[in-house]
Amino acid sequence: MSKILIISGGSRGIGEGIVNAYVEKGWDVFSLSRSINDNLKGINQIVVDLCEGNKLEQIIQTVFEKIEYNTVEDITLINNAGSLGEVNRIENIPEFDIQATFLLNTIVPIQLSRLFIQKTKDWKARKSIINISSGAAVSPKYGWSIYCSSKAAVDLFTQSVALEQNELNNGVSLKVVYPGIVDTEMQEKIRSQSKDSFIEVDKFIDFKTDNKLNDKFTVGKEVYKIEQDVSIQNGAIIRIQDNR
Ligand SMILES: NC(=O)c1ccc[n+]([C@@H]2O[C@H](COP(=O)([O-])OP(=O)(O)OC[C@H]3O[C@@H](n4cnc5c(N)ncnc54)[C@H](OP(=O)(O)O)[C@@H]3O)[C@@H](O)[C@H]2O)c1
């Protein structure tokens, strides 16, 4: 019997940490991202820009063609790829950037969840979706209006679909995870903002200086534990603690 992880953005950052945790536990991993990480051995890395050209259906079809469904005991989708988008007051953010950020952070996870639920509908395996959201979904931030709102939408999407799946025999378990502040390129981008576009920038610079950021590999292991924990209610939002 096999265990399968499909993850968006497994190439670096938190996604790399999650991939490592699942590989350690013997799972077969399919990672969807624009670049390849040569340090990740023994996994299927599929090069794709998830925001380009309505490719999601085709990509998911390709992945599922490689899976022998009657040998699968556990299958998980982790929607992890995300972007901060442009940090600024809303009147200064270009329309294309708003659309691109919502596409990656909100529409792509919704579409991948939809396809995953369709494809695994009659499967006997345990089925699970984790949506990597952010504390920013419930904590407004100056300059982050698009990021905050794109993540808040994912939270409500997850909770609503969990209600639907609860009514089915062997429905999909869905959870949202807030990973805390994690030492990745996204945090580098936050620290590089001007005070004009992000008035809290000094606080985030201090988090790094004071060594308060979570490590991506530790977060990856936490995500695995949360995903596997069957005692957690469907649709739950789980916050990984950081050192702040
Ligand atoms: N870091 C934090 O403190 C923090 C806190 C709260 C929530 N989060 C959330 O955690 C998730 C991961 O964040 P991170 O900090 O690890 O970010 P990151 O270091 O910037 O990594 C982003 C990942 O997404 C992939 N990606 C980006 N655009 C893509 C696209 N168009 N198509 C396919 N893949 C794409 C990247 O791979 P390629 O470049 O290879 O495509 C990379 O693997 C995000 O959803 C973020 O909102 C992060």
The ligand as a Gaussian input file, in Angstrom:
#p B3LYP/6-31G(d) Opt

LIG

0 1
 N        7.158000      32.446000       5.571000
 C        6.247000      32.848000       6.438000
 O        6.548000      33.487000       7.471000
 C        4.790000      32.524000       6.207000
 C        3.874000      32.876000       7.236000
 C        2.540000      32.585000       7.049000
 C        2.118000      31.909000       5.911000
 N        3.022000      31.578000       4.942000
 C        2.504000      30.872000       3.758000
 O        3.260000      29.678000       3.565000
 C        3.301000      29.341000       2.179000
 C        4.754000      29.144000       1.733000
 O        5.450000      30.365000       1.986000
 P        7.043000      30.452000       1.970000
 O        7.392000      31.441000       3.006000
 O        7.656000      29.115000       1.973000
 O        7.242000      31.168000       0.554000
 P        8.470000      31.121000      -0.455000
 O        9.730000      30.850000       0.268000
 O        8.355000      32.350000      -1.269000
 O        8.125000      29.837000      -1.377000
 C        6.999000      29.863000      -2.195000
 C        6.821000      28.518000      -2.876000
 O        5.725000      28.658000      -3.815000
 C        6.160000      28.285000      -5.119000
 N        5.497000      29.134000      -6.119000
 C        5.399000      30.481000      -6.117000
 N        4.744000      30.907000      -7.211000
 C        4.426000      29.791000      -7.912000
 C        3.745000      29.580000      -9.143000
 N        3.262000      30.586000      -9.878000
 N        3.589000      28.315000      -9.590000
 C        4.083000      27.276000      -8.867000
 N        4.714000      27.413000      -7.687000
 C        4.891000      28.663000      -7.218000
 C        7.681000      28.532000      -5.092000
 O        8.335000      27.683000      -6.005000
 P        8.991000      28.188000      -7.398000
 O        9.595000      29.519000      -7.163000
 O        9.949000      27.100000      -7.698000
 O        7.825000      28.209000      -8.331000
 C        8.035000      28.102000      -3.661000
 O        8.197000      26.697000      -3.607000
 C        2.618000      30.510000       1.432000
 O        1.289000      30.137000       1.151000
 C        2.647000      31.639000       2.453000
 O        1.599000      32.546000       2.260000
 C        4.336000      31.879000       5.059000

